[in-house]
Amino acid sequence: MNTMMNRRDARKNHRCVKLMIALVMMTGALLAGCYESSKVVLHKPGVYKGPTDPLVAKQASPEQQQQLLARFNQVQTDR
Amino acid sequence: MARMKFLCDAERCIECNGCVTACKNEHEVPWGVNRRRVVVLDDGVPGEKSISVACMHCTDAPCAAVCPVDCFYTTPDGIVLHNKDLCIGCGYCFYACPFGAPQYPQASAFGVRGKMDKCTFCAGGPEPDNSIEEYKKYGRNRIAEGKLPLCAEMCATKALVAGDGDVVADIYRKRVLKRGGRPQTWGWEVAYKG
């Protein structure tokens, strides 16, 4: 009689353990779906991302500066 | 290296709106967008003053600081320009600018904003100088042609001056002295005291 009872308990315990394992695995699977990606796009503030303006190279030349100054004196000075 | 600046002499501006018209015509600015406009202070009251306002090409531009896609860049001459291909039309620059310079054309229905548009100091954008693409997006590139902004060049009373900040400041200082003003109440020494 006792051996029969022990077998039943053992089966019950075995089922409980199986159920627990299944629950843990399901919880793990659920949590895995909610994780946050560690790959973040970082923007450096104030750093221009587009192509370079050809005017930037042009402005470095002293001829361009002289031309603009001459234009200013020609058109915008008080008269 | 020059630092390009606009200056509007309120004593000389007669609110003719010639600068506004010149800008719109030169760059074929779309309907509803005014890169430059004349603001009247104390309108109708004796002693009213008018000033022509556009992008002031700030040295530390707040529009560039708040742009989430970093579409702004500053040329070595200090001209603040932007790239319309990168602009997402979020409107942050509009809220950051103290002069109301950034504006948006109504691109489609339901108030959807188009790409931001602002004064370029007649220096175009990042496309090849004086190309069709540049003209369509930003207007004419007069700086690349060795010319200065048309709004200032068209100003009949020479109220609006655009060019090297040092030269512009020198002209204004002479004007103030001629008018019998008090040049000791402004300038670098006053602005950056101590």
Interface residues (C-beta under 8 A of the other chain):
Chain A: H43 K44 P45 G46 V47 Y48 K49 G50 P51 T52 D53 P54 L55 V56 K58 Q59 A60 Q64 Q65 Q67 L68 L69 R71 F72 V75 Q76 T77 D78 R79
Chain B: M1 A2 A64 A65 P68 V69 D70 C71 F72 Y73 T75 P76 D77 L81 N83 D85 L86 A123 G124 G125 P126 P128 D129 N141 I143 A144 G146 K147 L148 A152 E153 K158 V161 A162 G163 D164 V167 I171 K174 R175
